[in-house]
């Protein structure tokens, strides 16, 4: 097997000046009831540990030289020095072309501009020149080109919503040096470069905007502040880099299958790999007319990941920067080509916007039964969320991101972004079969000769990924809409072996477990440490939250009460002792539990429940297909005293994690009854200092 990674050539010098930027936000609902405590500086927060869900490999922030606190005059947005640098850069780019090439390109630009009507909107003009095909992989021809309103991008050839075949052609023609190749299944394999996972410590949310009162800041928050001037510098760096290129790729599509709350998303990027990725992950316009009528986007991503950020820009701590401006509704990506940053950037924006409309955003899987009963699955990496939500007897609504509105549950995405490390046809046939023509696979290793992927080879990264449209899953439910959930399953992999395999939760316990977002993992063996490590990620997706976690938890509780949803805690981790002593819960038992939840076998009319100590969980005394003694974890331990000590230790970890949310929950905007319910649901243990 051969590693096809190759180095990416350094991009040309570009202008980093930022012109004045018009903000046209139409939604000034700041919300209320959020943590407005004083925040730390960006530098301090960037060096703190940020607990979050572990859906992919997280890249550490780079160690940098001492930072300036203000923008240097030499790099300020409108300095004469920067303008001279920009002019020099553009001259150098022009010199790199032959006279004939330059002459021909200038002629094409002139002809294109002269033919454009002046009555169309500034954001884009359609109906000319570039021929593309509709985004649902049909053969119907669609002639559409347009001009981006940003002046820095006017000189580029802009390719909008290219078809999958066209993007394949561009990727194979222009990205060979970036490691892009065709594999034996027809999937397009590529490399994301130095960054093979998200960079949470490089993520910033602009602070000096009217939306600041909505943003969760402070202890535990992923939202590191960035001032608006620094954001504009990042934005202009990205635009000038993109504007220096021969061609740009633009995708216009949607987030959310619920048309009432659909968000129009535009992605401007340099790599056809990124264009194909986002074409697969978002919802594609279904016709020429729909694309032509797309209009002004609600959210725009400028992906200039091949060009580094200026680490001396105030608030930027490395060459990678992912900065979100809620006021201008823009995301700027610099210094990382990891495509997942675009997916999670959209998700983060949805986490801000949807609650202002009374819609709850959820990091969850979702499937439906033959009678239309809906189940949501929450869980961090390694808990079995994908395995358990992918059920051949229950159509898949979505595997990762959902909204819960007054009309039911809707998938935010039009595709899936699945891990493929150790993937096999035997254990995950649906994902294995989805890796075919049209799919993008990232950072995999394959044979130079046969082009067969080795899913077990992790020499590039363990975070190998496949991005494909959801209709590549044979059992997908289209459109991706479902009724209000009947059951909500919160998964954890308890490596301490003290939580029961299944328990029914009260409303207060559901909020507490949701805000906690607990699982446990085993530390790496390089240093010889084999003790379990607790991981908490608020709302099972703390890295993407914008509002305070209790806002999402209270919305969850309100919907559960209104629609009669039942919440369950399902432990897929250890039994009979902690990791290294006990054994992993057998998958057949967990599947039997989930089946029993779905078919009503765990109804209180059919089985009796007992209450555990410390966590006060309601545990059934019987479950079809599961030995009775397995249901009570204390019966599986040989040392009951050790069991009780471990149980209390885990409860203390829960309490310590929950303590960082306490202050904000005193806000008068939060329902006092819900606040009391979640506090009463905390484990019965006294923290000692």
Buried (B, 14 or more C-beta within 10 A) or exposed (E): BEBBBEEBEEBBBBBBBBBEBEEEBEBEEBBEBBBBEEBBEBBEBBEEEBBBBBBBBBBEBBEBEEBEEEBEEEBBBEBEEBEEBBEEBBEEBEEEEEEEEEEEBEEEBEEBEEEBEEEEEEBBBBEBBBEBBBBBBEEEEBBBBBBBEBEBBEBBBBBBBBBBEBBBEBBBEBBEEBBBBBBEBEBBBBBBBBBBBBBBBBBBBBBEBBBBEBBBBBBBBBBBBBBBBBBBBBBBBBBBBBBBBEEBBBBBBBBBBBEEBBBBBBBBBBBBBBBBBBBBBBBBBEBBEBBBEBEBBBBBBBBBBBBBBBBBBBBBBBBBBBBBBBBBBBBBBBBBBBBBBBBBBBBBBBBBBBBBEEBBBBBBBBBBBEEEBBBBBBBBBBBBBBBBBBBEEBBBBBBBBBBBBEBBBBBBBBBBBBBBBEBEEEEBBBBBEBBBBBBBBBBBBBBEEEBEBBBEBBEBBBBBBBBBBBBBBEEBBBEBBBBBBBBBBBBBBBBBBBBBBBBBBBBBBBBBBBBBBBBBBBBEEEEEEEEBEBBBBBBBBBBBBBBBBBBBBBBBBBBBEEBEBBBBBBBBBBBBBBBEEBEBBBEEBBBBBBBBBBEEBBEEEEBEEEEBEBBBBBBBEBBEEBEEEBBBBBBBBEEEEBBBEBBBEBBBBBBEBBEBBEEBBEBEEBBEEBBEBBBEBBBEBEEEE
